[in-house]
């Protein structure tokens, strides 16, 4: 039963993270100039539907303004 | 823990075929595989997240399934009175760059195949099942003999 609770907790945490992170990433993508995004924006929009895609975008998808 | 119902066993899938088809179809087969696996796990054990939720997690929070699927596979073994060869910790493999995902699929699907093969006879009740009625003891005895021989080489828990 302990394991079941842990599993449920992990799911809730991951889904909550998705609910919080995804809109933030999409807003960032919308507002960020294309030259500050590595690759195509539409590809990132597709990829960031998944939490791991959002994490990848935050880590590698953005260019710092020159 | 007990499995409430022992439904039909799932399909045995070659882990390398799962990997290959997932690559060829740009991940679409991978989504189907996760859907089908969670569906079969629920149909057999009567519990688990099931295919629909498994697919939803795969689409939105895929990382959850990396831990959840081996955990559910391990639960099958546990309910059968065996040492689970995979557990939620197996999901850590996906963090290993390049080959981690392959290792994860091979371990998870491989152990699941082992379970399905050892329980291939339709309606075989898991040894740990206490909820079945009269026919259960005979079926459970059959399970014991087959499960022991199949489980012996891989008794240890992978992480």
Backbone of each chain as ProteinMPNN parsed JSONL, in Angstrom:
{"seq_chain_A": "XXXXXXXXXXXXXXXXXXXXXXXXXXXXXXXXXXXXXXXXXXXXXXXXXXXXXXXXXXXXXXXXXX", "coords_chain_A": {"N_chain_A": [[0.841, -1.206, 0.0], [2.008, 1.165, 0.709], [3.729, 1.524, -1.414], [1.919, 1.912, -3.425], [0.857, 4.373, -2.705], [3.092, 5.98, -2.989], [3.499, 5.772, -5.693], [1.165, 6.972, -6.67], [1.594, 9.54, -5.688], [3.878, 10.276, -7.131], [2.83, 10.381, -9.703], [0.954, 12.434, -9.424], [2.653, 14.579, -8.826], [4.153, 14.74, -11.216], [2.158, 15.267, -13.124], [1.182, 17.664, -12.134], [3.47, 19.208, -12.444], [3.56, 19.223, -15.216], [1.213, 20.646, -15.794], [1.856, 23.117, -14.763], [4.325, 23.834, -15.957], [4.068, 23.586, -18.796], [2.208, 25.633, -19.891], [3.754, 27.881, -19.261], [6.058, 27.503, -20.768], [4.982, 27.516, -23.336], [4.043, 30.106, -23.438], [6.433, 31.467, -23.26], [7.574, 30.651, -25.667], [5.839, 31.843, -27.465], [6.26, 34.553, -27.045], [8.961, 34.931, -27.441], [11.476, 36.076, -29.66], [12.046, 34.662, -32.904], [14.717, 34.343, -33.598], [15.927, 33.916, -31.25], [15.431, 31.376, -30.572], [16.426, 28.064, -30.682], [16.312, 26.214, -33.548], [13.138, 25.342, -35.135], [10.176, 27.074, -34.239], [7.669, 25.839, -34.335], [8.284, 23.192, -34.136], [9.235, 23.014, -31.572], [6.906, 23.684, -30.242], [5.387, 21.45, -30.682], [6.991, 19.479, -29.494], [7.035, 20.312, -26.855], [4.646, 19.607, -25.806], [4.908, 17.427, -24.318], [6.234, 16.811, -21.091], [8.975, 16.264, -20.878], [9.889, 17.342, -23.24], [9.438, 20.028, -22.754], [11.268, 20.482, -20.717], [13.583, 20.0, -22.129], [13.439, 22.132, -23.922], [13.665, 24.348, -22.19], [16.231, 23.928, -21.281], [17.888, 23.66, -23.566], [16.725, 24.89, -25.761], [16.608, 27.634, -25.947], [18.153, 30.659, -26.997], [20.509, 32.907, -25.709], [19.991, 36.446, -25.706], [21.977, 38.435, -27.893]], "CA_chain_A": [[0.0, 0.0, 0.0], [2.95, 2.279, 0.743], [4.23, 1.685, -2.782], [0.806, 2.456, -4.198], [0.771, 5.796, -2.378], [4.269, 6.615, -3.578], [3.228, 5.803, -7.133], [0.151, 8.008, -6.891], [2.239, 10.823, -5.418], [4.764, 10.568, -8.265], [1.981, 10.758, -10.838], [0.378, 13.749, -9.136], [3.738, 15.561, -8.953], [4.502, 14.879, -12.636], [1.047, 15.926, -13.832], [1.181, 19.057, -11.677], [4.6, 19.863, -13.112], [3.162, 19.449, -16.612], [0.188, 21.698, -15.813], [2.504, 24.399, -14.462], [5.45, 24.148, -16.86], [3.704, 23.67, -20.217], [1.745, 26.969, -20.294], [4.859, 28.837, -19.16], [6.926, 27.286, -21.928], [4.265, 27.962, -24.532], [4.032, 31.578, -23.412], [7.796, 31.879, -23.602], [7.744, 30.407, -27.107], [5.029, 32.815, -28.2], [6.817, 35.898, -26.895], [10.4, 34.984, -27.762], [11.766, 36.225, -31.095], [12.463, 33.402, -33.527], [16.181, 34.213, -33.627], [16.4, 33.485, -29.923], [15.017, 29.985, -30.36], [17.203, 27.119, -31.491], [15.397, 25.383, -34.34], [11.848, 25.917, -35.516], [9.242, 27.237, -33.128], [6.558, 24.882, -34.402], [8.773, 21.904, -33.657], [9.266, 23.095, -30.107], [5.514, 23.646, -29.749], [5.002, 20.035, -30.725], [7.789, 18.714, -28.529], [6.79, 20.72, -25.477], [3.388, 19.033, -25.29], [5.361, 16.48, -23.301], [7.042, 17.468, -20.055], [10.407, 16.136, -21.177], [10.153, 18.306, -24.303], [9.507, 21.346, -22.115], [12.55, 20.555, -20.006], [14.605, 20.126, -23.177], [13.372, 23.506, -24.435], [14.215, 25.267, -21.188], [17.674, 23.704, -21.146], [18.66, 23.771, -24.811], [15.994, 25.487, -26.875], [16.634, 29.098, -25.978], [19.433, 31.35, -27.156], [20.576, 34.171, -24.969], [20.099, 37.584, -26.631], [23.381, 38.868, -28.06]], "C_chain_A": [[0.875, 1.256, 0.0], [3.443, 2.606, -0.669], [3.16, 2.31, -3.667], [0.692, 3.961, -3.964], [1.907, 6.569, -3.038], [4.072, 6.802, -5.075], [2.237, 6.915, -7.45], [0.757, 9.392, -6.713], [3.116, 11.238, -6.598], [3.961, 11.028, -9.471], [1.433, 12.162, -10.635], [1.439, 14.834, -9.314], [4.045, 15.815, -10.432], [3.406, 15.618, -13.396], [0.967, 17.397, -13.425], [2.301, 19.839, -12.357], [4.242, 20.17, -14.566], [2.185, 20.625, -16.703], [0.823, 23.074, -15.584], [3.499, 24.784, -15.564], [4.984, 24.398, -18.296], [3.161, 25.048, -20.624], [2.858, 28.011, -20.242], [5.775, 28.73, -20.386], [6.241, 27.791, -23.202], [4.202, 29.493, -24.588], [5.402, 32.132, -23.802], [8.043, 31.744, -25.108], [7.013, 31.464, -27.932], [5.703, 34.19, -28.192], [8.271, 36.017, -27.349], [10.609, 35.163, -29.27], [12.361, 34.941, -31.66], [13.98, 33.219, -33.491], [16.749, 33.809, -32.263], [15.964, 32.069, -29.58], [15.864, 29.097, -31.26], [16.224, 26.204, -32.237], [14.089, 26.093, -34.603], [10.927, 25.989, -34.304], [8.163, 26.156, -33.139], [6.999, 23.501, -33.902], [8.831, 21.88, -32.129], [7.851, 23.046, -29.526], [5.024, 22.2, -29.673], [5.693, 19.257, -29.601], [7.413, 19.042, -27.089], [5.4, 20.315, -24.985], [3.717, 18.018, -24.197], [6.297, 17.194, -22.334], [8.532, 17.401, -20.375], [10.809, 17.088, -22.305], [10.279, 19.72, -23.736], [10.837, 21.525, -21.4], [13.689, 20.728, -21.016], [14.624, 21.551, -23.729], [14.014, 24.484, -23.458], [15.732, 25.141, -21.098], [18.438, 24.064, -22.42], [17.979, 24.588, -25.904], [16.113, 26.984, -26.997], [18.046, 29.623, -26.181], [19.392, 32.616, -26.32], [20.69, 35.315, -25.986], [21.53, 38.097, -26.691], [23.601, 40.249, -27.454]], "O_chain_A": [[0.54, 2.266, -0.617], [3.558, 3.766, -1.064], [3.453, 3.126, -4.541], [0.461, 4.728, -4.899], [1.712, 7.661, -3.572], [4.424, 7.834, -5.646], [2.44, 7.698, -8.378], [0.475, 10.307, -7.486], [3.106, 12.396, -7.014], [4.361, 11.953, -10.177], [1.443, 12.981, -11.554], [1.16, 15.889, -9.886], [4.182, 16.964, -10.852], [3.691, 16.492, -14.215], [0.716, 18.268, -14.258], [2.111, 20.976, -12.788], [4.573, 21.236, -15.085], [2.313, 21.487, -17.573], [0.375, 24.072, -16.148], [3.507, 25.921, -16.037], [5.46, 25.331, -18.943], [3.62, 25.593, -21.628], [2.906, 28.917, -21.075], [6.201, 29.735, -20.955], [6.879, 28.425, -24.044], [4.297, 30.089, -25.661], [5.523, 33.104, -24.548], [8.647, 32.617, -25.732], [7.508, 31.917, -28.965], [5.713, 34.896, -29.2], [8.744, 37.122, -27.613], [9.98, 34.467, -30.066], [13.09, 34.226, -30.972], [14.477, 32.099, -33.371], [17.909, 33.412, -32.152], [16.108, 31.619, -28.443], [15.998, 29.354, -32.457], [15.413, 25.512, -31.621], [13.943, 27.285, -34.332], [10.902, 25.091, -33.462], [7.789, 25.625, -32.093], [6.212, 22.748, -33.329], [8.521, 20.876, -31.488], [7.618, 22.455, -28.472], [4.343, 21.797, -28.73], [5.067, 18.49, -28.869], [7.461, 18.18, -26.211], [5.021, 20.649, -23.863], [2.927, 17.781, -23.283], [7.059, 18.077, -22.729], [9.262, 18.37, -20.166], [11.935, 17.584, -22.329], [11.116, 20.506, -24.179], [11.454, 22.588, -21.47], [14.627, 21.493, -20.792], [15.692, 22.113, -23.974], [14.806, 25.341, -23.85], [16.432, 26.127, -20.866], [19.497, 24.69, -22.366], [18.626, 24.941, -26.889], [15.764, 27.555, -28.03], [19.007, 29.102, -25.615], [18.371, 33.299, -26.239], [21.384, 35.189, -26.995], [22.213, 38.184, -25.671], [24.713, 40.773, -27.499]]}, "seq_chain_B": "XXXXXXXXXXXXXXXXXXXXXXXXXXXXXXXXXXXXXXXXXXXXXXXXXXXXXXXXXXXXXXXXXXXXXXXXXXXXXXXXXXXXXXXXXXXXXXXXXXXXXXXXXXXXXXXXXXXXXXXXXXXXXXXXXXXXXXXXXXXXXXXXXXXXXXXXXXXXXXX", "coords_chain_B": {"N_chain_B": [[0.233, -8.545, -1.342], [-2.427, -9.055, -3.636], [-3.642, -10.326, -6.75], [-6.659, -9.438, -8.073], [-8.152, -10.449, -10.19], [-7.411, -12.82, -12.728], [-6.921, -12.219, -15.766], [-6.784, -12.521, -19.374], [-3.543, -13.345, -20.636], [-0.963, -11.101, -21.74], [0.39, -9.96, -24.915], [3.329, -11.391, -26.234], [6.14, -9.566, -26.949], [8.866, -8.776, -29.003], [11.546, -7.12, -27.642], [13.476, -5.755, -29.156], [12.156, -5.413, -31.533], [10.194, -3.678, -30.706], [11.746, -1.43, -30.133], [12.905, -0.962, -32.659], [10.624, -0.57, -34.336], [9.541, 1.635, -33.093], [11.447, 3.575, -33.618], [11.394, 3.639, -36.425], [8.784, 4.488, -36.906], [8.825, 6.983, -35.904], [8.284, 7.21, -33.179], [5.591, 6.69, -32.91], [4.744, 4.028, -32.843], [5.792, 3.411, -30.383], [4.103, 4.791, -28.67], [1.747, 3.368, -29.11], [2.613, 0.894, -28.182], [2.985, 1.394, -25.454], [0.371, 1.995, -24.722], [-0.877, -0.477, -25.325], [0.503, -2.233, -23.664], [-0.02, -1.31, -21.027], [-2.744, -1.659, -21.078], [-3.0, -4.427, -21.367], [-1.784, -5.24, -19.013], [-3.601, -4.283, -17.136], [-5.862, -5.704, -17.871], [-5.084, -8.269, -17.255], [-4.295, -8.218, -14.531], [-6.286, -6.811, -13.313], [-5.943, -4.426, -12.163], [-4.183, -1.271, -12.083], [-3.098, 1.401, -14.31], [-4.199, 1.244, -16.82], [-4.898, 1.235, -20.433], [-5.783, 3.685, -21.667], [-5.181, 5.825, -19.885], [-2.498, 5.303, -19.665], [-1.631, 5.889, -22.246], [-2.251, 8.596, -22.338], [-0.513, 9.591, -20.36], [1.855, 8.913, -21.635], [1.814, 10.676, -23.761], [1.807, 13.19, -22.534], [3.237, 13.307, -20.044], [5.598, 11.601, -20.262], [7.669, 10.626, -18.746], [6.614, 9.589, -16.447], [5.614, 7.093, -17.16], [7.935, 5.689, -17.55], [8.7, 4.888, -15.071], [6.421, 3.819, -14.042], [5.566, 1.649, -15.654], [7.543, -0.532, -15.419], [7.152, -0.84, -12.706], [4.526, -1.785, -12.516], [4.856, -4.177, -13.885], [6.636, -5.466, -12.196], [4.935, -5.754, -10.031], [3.27, -7.778, -10.927], [4.891, -10.028, -10.725], [5.394, -9.981, -7.993], [2.83, -10.393, -6.94], [2.585, -12.927, -7.748], [4.101, -14.274, -6.083], [6.803, -14.186, -6.471], [10.188, -12.937, -6.622], [10.36, -9.615, -7.657], [11.674, -8.909, -10.82], [11.989, -6.478, -12.027], [11.468, -3.056, -11.141], [10.033, 0.07, -10.007], [12.358, 1.493, -9.874], [13.781, 0.719, -12.067], [13.149, 2.507, -13.973], [14.998, 4.515, -13.821], [16.946, 4.022, -15.653], [16.285, 5.352, -18.016], [17.448, 7.785, -17.931], [20.017, 7.522, -18.642], [22.17, 8.569, -21.111], [21.623, 8.13, -24.632], [21.719, 5.108, -24.755], [20.109, 4.386, -22.699], [17.276, 4.333, -22.871], [16.879, 2.183, -24.54], [17.873, 0.091, -22.982], [16.048, 0.186, -20.945], [13.614, -0.5, -22.251], [14.267, -3.091, -23.098], [14.686, -4.411, -20.661], [12.203, -4.039, -19.32], [10.169, -4.94, -21.171], [11.255, -7.404, -21.7], [11.166, -8.796, -19.217], [8.45, -8.731, -18.855], [7.634, -10.28, -20.995], [8.694, -12.711, -20.119], [7.024, -13.211, -17.958], [4.478, -13.377, -19.175], [4.891, -15.584, -20.833], [5.306, -17.614, -19.003], [2.855, -17.788, -17.929], [1.142, -18.495, -19.849], [-0.984, -20.271, -20.36], [-4.416, -20.045, -20.61], [-6.308, -18.273, -18.213], [-4.846, -19.005, -15.985], [-4.252, -18.832, -12.602], [-2.581, -16.498, -10.513], [-0.066, -17.408, -8.081], [-0.215, -16.063, -5.682], [-2.817, -15.367, -5.407], [-5.661, -14.908, -3.589], [-8.25, -14.544, -3.857], [-9.716, -16.024, -5.619], [-12.175, -18.523, -6.385], [-13.248, -21.954, -5.932], [-11.853, -23.481, -8.185], [-9.323, -22.43, -8.121], [-7.013, -23.468, -6.537], [-5.946, -25.687, -8.003], [-5.184, -24.49, -10.408], [-3.319, -22.689, -9.426], [-1.332, -24.364, -8.549], [-0.306, -25.335, -10.926], [0.765, -22.996, -11.904], [2.839, -22.553, -10.097], [4.819, -24.525, -10.691], [5.607, -23.91, -13.314], [6.334, -21.237, -13.136], [8.51, -21.236, -11.375], [10.601, -22.464, -12.794], [10.961, -20.69, -14.914], [11.551, -18.311, -13.656], [13.904, -18.648, -12.331], [16.55, -18.041, -13.571], [16.661, -15.26, -13.552], [16.34, -14.087, -11.02], [17.111, -11.936, -9.447], [16.658, -8.458, -8.547], [16.494, -5.954, -10.907], [17.824, -2.71, -11.329]], "CA_chain_B": [[-0.661, -8.038, -2.365], [-3.01, -10.101, -4.466], [-4.285, -9.912, -7.991], [-8.062, -9.755, -7.893], [-8.595, -11.302, -11.291], [-6.354, -13.189, -13.672], [-7.5, -12.173, -17.101], [-5.908, -13.081, -20.413], [-2.168, -12.843, -20.63], [-0.694, -10.149, -22.822], [1.122, -10.412, -26.083], [4.789, -11.384, -26.125], [6.708, -8.693, -27.985], [10.325, -8.724, -29.036], [11.958, -5.761, -27.26], [14.201, -5.111, -30.26], [11.139, -4.996, -32.505], [9.565, -2.483, -30.134], [12.687, -0.325, -30.335], [13.029, -0.7, -34.091], [9.377, -0.006, -34.866], [9.375, 2.975, -32.519], [12.336, 4.481, -34.361], [10.901, 3.752, -37.814], [7.52, 5.248, -36.946], [9.066, 8.25, -35.192], [7.716, 7.186, -31.826], [4.153, 6.385, -32.863], [4.58, 2.658, -32.336], [6.095, 3.462, -28.954], [2.87, 5.199, -27.987], [0.842, 2.211, -29.157], [3.168, -0.151, -27.305], [2.683, 1.742, -24.061], [-1.079, 1.817, -24.571], [-1.217, -1.903, -25.328], [1.087, -2.889, -22.49], [-0.794, -0.95, -19.828], [-4.07, -2.258, -21.238], [-2.877, -5.853, -21.074], [-1.482, -5.386, -17.582], [-4.845, -4.089, -16.389], [-6.776, -6.807, -18.173], [-4.635, -9.472, -16.561], [-4.229, -8.074, -13.069], [-7.485, -6.162, -12.79], [-5.592, -3.123, -11.58], [-3.199, -0.542, -12.877], [-3.684, 2.619, -14.879], [-4.934, 0.909, -18.039], [-4.358, 1.732, -21.694], [-6.11, 5.079, -21.958], [-4.374, 6.708, -19.03], [-1.109, 5.05, -20.041], [-1.374, 6.653, -23.474], [-2.277, 10.024, -21.973], [0.763, 9.868, -19.69], [2.918, 8.824, -22.64], [1.773, 11.882, -24.576], [2.026, 14.427, -21.784], [4.29, 13.18, -19.018], [6.163, 10.284, -20.579], [8.602, 10.176, -17.712], [5.85, 8.806, -15.472], [5.523, 5.705, -17.619], [9.245, 5.045, -17.415], [8.747, 4.285, -13.737], [5.164, 3.123, -13.762], [5.439, 0.377, -16.359], [8.268, -1.601, -14.72], [6.549, -1.043, -11.396], [3.367, -2.672, -12.691], [5.371, -5.5, -14.26], [7.163, -6.034, -10.951], [3.786, -6.136, -9.201], [2.783, -9.08, -11.399], [5.764, -11.044, -10.128], [5.178, -9.961, -6.546], [1.546, -11.043, -6.677], [2.76, -14.336, -8.079], [4.959, -14.85, -5.048], [8.192, -14.214, -6.921], [10.97, -11.715, -6.485], [10.172, -8.831, -8.89], [12.947, -8.643, -11.508], [12.034, -5.047, -12.348], [10.668, -2.244, -10.217], [10.001, 1.473, -10.432], [13.748, 1.964, -9.994], [14.252, 0.42, -13.427], [12.923, 3.719, -14.759], [16.185, 5.387, -13.779], [17.735, 3.762, -16.858], [15.993, 6.265, -19.129], [18.287, 8.981, -17.825], [21.322, 7.233, -19.242], [22.103, 9.071, -22.486], [21.749, 7.301, -25.85], [21.318, 3.7, -24.694], [19.264, 4.141, -21.522], [15.907, 3.99, -23.256], [16.923, 0.819, -25.08], [18.025, -0.815, -21.839], [14.763, 0.194, -20.226], [12.639, -1.299, -23.019], [14.684, -4.498, -23.08], [14.439, -4.956, -19.331], [10.772, -4.053, -18.992], [9.439, -5.841, -22.057], [11.826, -8.744, -21.544], [10.596, -9.413, -18.004], [7.015, -8.918, -19.09], [7.545, -11.467, -21.85], [8.936, -13.88, -19.269], [5.824, -13.473, -17.161], [3.394, -13.837, -20.057], [5.208, -16.927, -21.322], [5.137, -18.592, -17.927], [1.431, -17.839, -17.579], [0.463, -18.463, -21.155], [-2.247, -21.017, -20.318], [-5.507, -19.111, -20.318], [-6.993, -18.383, -16.938], [-3.995, -19.47, -14.89], [-4.302, -17.899, -11.491], [-1.3, -16.289, -9.865], [0.07, -18.166, -6.844], [-0.568, -15.241, -4.533], [-4.221, -15.008, -5.483], [-6.48, -15.487, -2.533], [-9.64, -14.149, -4.054], [-10.424, -16.918, -6.521], [-12.989, -19.543, -5.733], [-12.829, -23.354, -5.886], [-10.863, -24.015, -9.127], [-8.052, -21.741, -8.012], [-5.831, -24.199, -6.076], [-5.351, -26.491, -9.061], [-4.513, -23.592, -11.334], [-2.177, -22.095, -8.758], [-0.272, -25.376, -8.512], [0.306, -25.332, -12.253], [1.557, -21.779, -12.001], [4.05, -22.705, -9.291], [5.86, -25.3, -11.359], [6.139, -23.21, -14.494], [6.944, -19.966, -12.747], [9.816, -21.468, -10.757], [11.626, -22.743, -13.789], [11.22, -19.518, -15.711], [12.038, -17.185, -12.872], [15.185, -18.944, -11.694], [17.755, -17.363, -14.044], [16.636, -13.806, -13.371], [15.639, -13.85, -9.766], [17.521, -10.68, -8.821], [15.953, -7.26, -8.964], [17.276, -4.98, -11.669], [17.503, -1.332, -10.99]], "C_chain_B": [[-1.19, -9.194, -3.212], [-3.574, -9.506, -5.743], [-5.725, -10.379, -7.918], [-8.566, -10.7, -8.978], [-7.397, -11.643, -12.15], [-6.986, -13.292, -15.038], [-6.554, -12.794, -18.114], [-4.507, -12.494, -20.327], [-1.958, -11.942, -21.843], [0.139, -10.771, -23.929], [2.629, -10.338, -25.805], [5.341, -10.569, -27.283], [8.227, -8.701, -27.881], [10.767, -7.298, -28.697], [12.689, -5.025, -28.387], [13.228, -4.66, -31.34], [10.435, -3.736, -32.014], [10.453, -1.267, -30.385], [12.735, 0.056, -31.819], [11.797, -0.038, -34.674], [9.144, 1.405, -34.331], [10.237, 3.984, -33.277], [11.784, 4.732, -35.762], [9.652, 4.638, -37.892], [7.616, 6.574, -36.195], [8.306, 8.296, -33.857], [6.263, 6.76, -31.747], [3.919, 4.951, -32.37], [4.85, 2.6, -30.828], [4.875, 3.849, -28.127], [1.89, 4.039, -27.954], [1.302, 1.115, -28.198], [2.845, 0.14, -25.833], [1.193, 1.559, -23.777], [-1.416, 0.332, -24.402], [-0.695, -2.597, -24.059], [0.287, -2.573, -21.23], [-2.195, -1.575, -19.875], [-4.011, -3.739, -20.856], [-2.6, -6.107, -19.595], [-2.77, -5.255, -16.758], [-5.819, -5.237, -16.629], [-6.385, -8.072, -17.412], [-4.803, -9.327, -15.046], [-5.489, -7.459, -12.477], [-7.184, -4.855, -12.086], [-4.473, -2.501, -12.397], [-3.875, 0.617, -13.571], [-4.462, 2.336, -16.163], [-4.39, 1.619, -19.268], [-4.579, 3.213, -21.931], [-5.246, 6.053, -21.177], [-2.889, 6.538, -19.346], [-0.719, 5.844, -21.278], [-1.328, 8.153, -23.178], [-0.967, 10.427, -21.29], [1.905, 9.858, -20.703], [2.989, 10.114, -23.456], [2.218, 13.118, -23.795], [3.186, 14.353, -20.801], [4.921, 11.794, -19.154], [7.058, 9.726, -19.495], [7.892, 9.319, -16.653], [5.834, 7.331, -15.866], [6.839, 4.958, -17.492], [9.369, 4.341, -16.062], [7.534, 3.382, -13.49], [5.093, 1.745, -14.412], [6.259, -0.746, -15.691], [7.716, -1.877, -13.33], [5.358, -1.994, -11.49], [3.802, -4.082, -13.081], [5.904, -6.203, -13.013], [6.041, -6.5, -10.039], [3.21, -7.491, -9.62], [3.577, -10.201, -10.733], [5.521, -11.135, -8.615], [3.893, -10.692, -6.184], [1.607, -12.539, -6.947], [3.687, -15.026, -7.081], [6.422, -14.941, -5.453], [8.871, -12.88, -6.631], [10.791, -10.89, -7.763], [11.509, -8.52, -9.571], [13.089, -7.205, -11.974], [11.154, -4.314, -11.338], [10.659, -0.817, -10.756], [11.412, 2.006, -10.639], [14.332, 1.691, -11.378], [14.112, 1.653, -14.322], [14.12, 4.647, -14.799], [17.043, 5.199, -15.038], [17.488, 4.794, -17.953], [16.848, 7.53, -19.076], [19.688, 8.765, -18.383], [21.279, 7.663, -20.71], [22.29, 7.968, -23.531], [21.193, 5.876, -25.695], [20.308, 3.415, -23.575], [17.857, 3.682, -21.866], [15.842, 2.558, -23.801], [16.996, -0.198, -23.941], [16.698, -0.947, -21.108], [13.719, -0.669, -20.938], [12.989, -2.783, -22.926], [14.391, -5.13, -21.72], [12.937, -5.11, -19.065], [10.01, -5.052, -19.849], [9.953, -7.272, -21.914], [11.25, -9.473, -20.346], [9.101, -9.657, -18.163], [6.796, -10.139, -19.98], [7.708, -12.735, -21.02], [7.703, -14.241, -18.46], [4.706, -14.02, -18.028], [3.644, -15.27, -20.503], [4.978, -17.977, -20.236], [3.68, -18.729, -17.49], [0.567, -17.918, -18.826], [-0.866, -19.213, -21.158], [-3.357, -20.09, -19.858], [-6.107, -19.378, -18.948], [-6.152, -18.91, -15.798], [-3.968, -18.422, -13.797], [-2.922, -17.727, -10.893], [-1.25, -16.989, -8.507], [-0.391, -17.379, -5.633], [-2.044, -14.91, -4.466], [-5.013, -15.699, -4.387], [-7.945, -15.235, -2.768], [-10.408, -15.105, -4.961], [-11.158, -18.006, -5.739], [-12.407, -20.943, -5.962], [-11.758, -23.792, -6.889], [-9.457, -23.454, -8.912], [-6.87, -22.619, -7.567], [-5.154, -25.023, -7.168], [-4.579, -25.613, -10.025], [-3.251, -23.024, -10.707], [-1.02, -23.087, -8.707], [0.467, -25.423, -9.84], [1.231, -24.136, -12.382], [2.883, -21.941, -11.263], [5.164, -23.41, -10.059], [6.456, -24.546, -12.541], [6.885, -21.961, -14.078], [8.336, -20.194, -12.156], [10.907, -21.673, -11.795], [11.967, -21.504, -14.602], [11.88, -18.411, -14.912], [13.465, -17.419, -12.387], [16.38, -18.159, -12.247], [17.806, -15.883, -13.718], [15.966, -13.432, -12.071], [15.95, -12.484, -9.177], [16.726, -9.498, -9.341], [16.898, -6.348, -9.721], [16.91, -3.594, -11.223], [17.881, -0.436, -12.133]], "O_chain_B": [[-0.49, -10.175, -3.465], [-3.934, -8.33, -5.796], [-5.993, -11.565, -7.724], [-9.317, -11.635, -8.702], [-6.472, -10.841, -12.284], [-7.522, -14.334, -15.414], [-5.625, -13.512, -17.744], [-4.313, -11.324, -19.995], [-2.685, -12.021, -22.834], [0.53, -11.938, -23.874], [3.13, -9.371, -25.231], [5.05, -10.843, -28.447], [8.788, -8.639, -26.787], [10.394, -6.36, -29.402], [12.533, -3.814, -28.548], [13.451, -3.64, -31.991], [10.12, -2.841, -32.798], [9.975, -0.21, -30.797], [12.622, 1.227, -32.182], [11.901, 0.939, -35.417], [8.612, 2.263, -35.035], [9.807, 5.107, -33.542], [11.712, 5.87, -36.225], [9.492, 5.43, -38.821], [6.602, 7.202, -35.891], [7.758, 9.332, -33.483], [5.747, 6.496, -30.661], [3.01, 4.697, -31.58], [4.215, 1.838, -30.1], [4.64, 3.317, -27.042], [1.278, 3.752, -26.925], [0.498, 0.496, -27.501], [2.48, -0.759, -25.074], [0.805, 1.038, -22.732], [-2.13, -0.064, -23.481], [-1.376, -3.436, -23.47], [-0.042, -3.473, -20.457], [-2.751, -1.964, -18.848], [-4.862, -4.237, -20.118], [-3.111, -7.059, -19.005], [-2.998, -6.01, -15.813], [-6.509, -5.685, -15.713], [-7.243, -8.844, -16.982], [-5.373, -10.19, -14.379], [-5.733, -7.573, -11.276], [-8.068, -4.248, -11.482], [-3.899, -3.133, -13.284], [-5.085, 0.804, -13.443], [-5.313, 3.138, -16.546], [-3.53, 2.494, -19.163], [-3.664, 3.921, -22.351], [-4.66, 6.98, -21.736], [-2.12, 7.498, -19.303], [0.375, 6.401, -21.355], [-0.48, 8.879, -23.698], [-0.388, 11.468, -21.601], [2.809, 10.69, -20.639], [4.073, 10.587, -23.8], [2.915, 13.982, -24.326], [4.02, 15.257, -20.749], [4.789, 10.94, -18.277], [7.191, 8.512, -19.341], [8.499, 8.437, -16.045], [6.013, 6.444, -15.031], [6.856, 3.736, -17.343], [10.058, 3.329, -15.935], [7.617, 2.346, -12.831], [4.618, 0.788, -13.801], [5.709, -1.815, -15.423], [7.798, -2.999, -12.831], [5.196, -2.889, -10.661], [3.192, -5.065, -12.66], [5.652, -7.39, -12.804], [6.169, -7.515, -9.355], [2.727, -8.255, -8.785], [3.015, -11.183, -10.247], [5.453, -12.224, -8.045], [3.859, -11.498, -5.254], [0.794, -13.313, -6.443], [4.009, -16.205, -7.221], [7.193, -15.686, -4.848], [8.225, -11.852, -6.427], [11.042, -11.402, -8.853], [12.388, -7.923, -8.949], [14.195, -6.759, -12.283], [10.226, -4.883, -10.765], [11.208, -0.537, -11.821], [11.634, 2.873, -11.485], [15.273, 2.362, -11.803], [14.851, 1.823, -15.292], [14.244, 5.471, -15.704], [17.776, 6.104, -15.437], [18.39, 5.081, -18.74], [16.954, 8.256, -20.064], [20.447, 9.716, -18.57], [20.444, 7.176, -21.471], [23.027, 7.005, -23.318], [20.289, 5.486, -26.434], [19.725, 2.332, -23.518], [17.314, 2.769, -21.244], [14.884, 1.826, -23.556], [16.285, -1.204, -23.934], [16.287, -2.037, -20.711], [13.028, -1.468, -20.307], [12.118, -3.624, -22.704], [13.902, -6.257, -21.647], [12.47, -6.167, -18.642], [9.292, -5.906, -19.33], [9.184, -8.23, -21.996], [10.883, -10.644, -20.448], [8.559, -10.649, -17.675], [5.885, -10.933, -19.746], [6.967, -13.704, -21.187], [7.374, -15.416, -18.294], [4.059, -15.005, -17.671], [2.718, -16.08, -20.548], [4.517, -19.084, -20.513], [3.319, -19.664, -16.775], [-0.579, -17.468, -18.846], [-1.784, -18.831, -21.884], [-3.237, -19.429, -18.826], [-6.378, -20.517, -18.568], [-6.689, -19.235, -14.739], [-3.69, -17.251, -14.056], [-2.169, -18.694, -10.775], [-2.281, -17.144, -7.853], [-0.898, -17.951, -4.669], [-2.475, -14.226, -3.537], [-5.023, -16.926, -4.284], [-8.792, -15.658, -1.981], [-11.631, -15.007, -5.061], [-10.808, -18.348, -4.61], [-11.202, -21.089, -6.163], [-10.802, -24.443, -6.469], [-8.497, -23.973, -9.482], [-5.802, -22.523, -8.172], [-3.926, -25.055, -7.25], [-3.459, -25.941, -10.418], [-2.227, -22.892, -11.377], [0.142, -22.693, -8.812], [1.692, -25.535, -9.886], [2.34, -24.247, -12.904], [3.927, -21.512, -11.753], [6.306, -22.951, -10.077], [7.671, -24.547, -12.739], [7.953, -21.662, -14.612], [9.249, -19.411, -12.419], [12.0, -21.12, -11.682], [13.129, -21.286, -14.945], [12.689, -17.654, -15.449], [14.165, -16.459, -12.064], [17.17, -17.647, -11.454], [18.891, -15.31, -13.618], [15.112, -12.546, -12.039], [15.115, -11.926, -8.465], [16.185, -9.537, -10.446], [17.976, -6.012, -9.231], [15.786, -3.349, -10.784], [17.694, 0.778, -12.054]]}, "name": "protein", "num_of_chains": 2, "seq": "XXXXXXXXXXXXXXXXXXXXXXXXXXXXXXXXXXXXXXXXXXXXXXXXXXXXXXXXXXXXXXXXXXXXXXXXXXXXXXXXXXXXXXXXXXXXXXXXXXXXXXXXXXXXXXXXXXXXXXXXXXXXXXXXXXXXXXXXXXXXXXXXXXXXXXXXXXXXXXXXXXXXXXXXXXXXXXXXXXXXXXXXXXXXXXXXXXXXXXXXXXXXXXXXXXXXXXXXXXXXXXXXX"}
